[in-house]
Amino acid sequence: MAGMRKLKGRYFARVYIPQPGRERAREKLIGLGTDSKVMARHRKREVEIVEDEIKAGQEFVFSWENDSRELEHKQLKLSKAVERYLKARCGDGLRNGTIKIYETALKDFQRVAGKSLPVDQIGLKHINRFKTKYIGGLSTHSMNIKLRAIKTFLIWLRDNDLVNSVPKIKMLNTGKSLPIYLTNIQFDNILKALPKLKLKENWRHYAEAFTFYRDTGLRLSEPFYGVINGDFLTIEADTAKGHAQRDIHLTAEQKRVLLDMRTRIKHKVTNNGSSVESAIKHYSRVFQYACRKAKITGRKFHCLRHTAAVRLYLVTRDIYKVMKQLGHSSVTTTEIYSKFDVRRLEQDFPDLVRYYQVPRAANPEKTVKINVSDTDLTDTRFVAKA
């Protein structure tokens, strides 16, 4: 039940709002618009009618605050709703990178729809207007990321009874394009470009780091947030994109490179004042510099992960093994790596052909696999001249 408090001669209703993770509730004062204790008690009962909804984050215009003299929902503006949503998602324990994606997408949406737009008026016309504005300057993949963020926000509004319904948002058609990987020649050319860059650190470290990523298939930040357990790097569920734990086996060389990478990141953060995320992204930036120097276009750092998946599938022909290595929650996501022409892959990765045999029999497409469960695919041993 709401309490009552008098401040500077005026009465206020006191509503205590629980705060997740904290023992003490937050006090919200609602002005009762009177200095009469009798009238204040009467108006406090109106507050108590919607007290549970106030605790859930809803806002109201009370009968003594409007001309209609009736209790009404206060129109929640888009900017205020976004602020409340992002705060709630931070409380859900999402990673900073995910929160940043939501924040950027909703900031762009506010530019189109207007910060003062009441959330209960958001409709399909605002979604279409958003698509029209940004579809030319962003890739289909980037557009879909933003649309999913907006859709998640609108569903949150509905689930918290802040709107009655949400417009149906259709993702853009991405087609059936295959992942982009790096052939042996392209990868070697990128490594050869490293000595030509003006790097503050020894270029050989980046050659080892890029090889590490290409052979493990780890995402950019996973080596730094995973836990080393003996010969395995454990990507825990709370830091994994798919929210499922997985273990990545490390060779002695890979473990050495990983520890070196972590030491350098710690040095950048401690001595240079860099943020952890910025220090980690430095590997991606150096990769892009090397690609430009090697005159290789259309390749991003994430292509190293695609390359690892394609190479592993070529050797094992086991899509479930690839799924486990990448940490996908569904094999459907991983199956795209099995769509490449095998003969093309053999040309792009001739060093891997030795791990299996294709018999010259009546059925030339049939592959006889050997045991590759402990196979280390770190077969490219690039050594550049100083």
Beta strands, then each sheet from edge to edge (+ up, - down):
strand 1: 3-7
strand 2: 10-17
strand 3: 26-31
strand 4: 60-61
strand 5: 72-73
strand 6: 227-229
strand 7: 232-235
strand 8: 246-249
strand 9: 356-357
strand 10: 368-369
sheet 1: 1+ 2- 3+
sheet 2: 4+ 5-
sheet 3: 6+ 7- 8+
sheet 4: 9+ 10-
end
